[in-house]
């Protein structure tokens, strides 16, 4: 079956699956990766009356104990082996492990038949992304597969996309995106490269081989939103970047990439990890025929030149929207498999990274042939 046929078939659930899921008033959810992000999102899910965290998996006992306290799930079972959690009685799993482990953990979760919510990105290289895509394509049609691209579900983004689709602002002419934030001062202690698995896990956020470069791990949020609004992935990219103050690991502390999308639409993206502590700017801007749209996690704005800009703010972290939507789909038996688009957004970030490394234009097709 093709991916399109799989997506179409997903709407034709057997009645017993729908009824069985709907009768489950509280789904059992397991957390794989009990770090700060995993604990944060799992705590949101645990507060949902339709779900509860019943299992936690991590490589350290201390991390699991801290996560259970933060989540508010003192009775959750603990596992040091993720395969054992997948073999347990949980209905769904949340995967919040280091990026380099995503393909392996995702593939195993698909084989287990559990519903999956995995943090972005899909992987850190083309090989890993293709592995995730194959696994997503092989998933049973009743299984929900969601990635942590919260903009797709955030209320302010959904309204902005609806406004764009209405045609009120006209067609997109050009796009500008940026994620500028404080993440380092430049005087952080320098550590030698990891010598064992323990040090590898402790330093995973410092090295490309485990983190996947900052455009892949962090800025991919913006790139996913832009792909969504354009309705396509880019055809090619050119970029540059460097290390101005970062002395640890091998990651860039600033970069800029220009992407070419279909219909001669160009998008420029700038990212920085070294702004002053008090400054942060994370947004996308769409210049259209008849107007202007700006999106961010905290608000959306449009301006068509009549009456000035109109802004609506989000009352909360839009992560809540994506997690609530995931739980609702599982409980109502309405599956969604976004594996392919999540991989395409991750590959968009990897394309930018390849263009920066090569210091020349790199096409989508060249990237896909690289592995």
ABEGO torsion letter per residue (X at the ends): XBAAAAAAAAABBBAAAAAAAAABABBBBBBBGABAAAAAAAAAAAABAABBBABBBBABAAAAAAAAAAAGBAABBBBABAAAAAABABABBBBABBAAAAAAAAAAAAAAGBBBBBBOBABABAAAAAAAAAAAAABBAABBBBBABAAAABAAAAAAAAAAAAGAAEBBABBBBBBBBBABAGABBBBBBBABAAAAAAAAAABAAAAGEAAAAAAAAAAAAAAAAAGBBBABBBBBBBBAABABEABBABBBBBBBBBGGBBBBBBBBAABBAABBBBBBBBBBAABBBBBBAABBBBBAGBGEBBBBBBABBAAAAAAAAAAAAAAAGBBBBAAAAAAAAAAAAAAAAAAAAAGBBBBAAAAAAAX
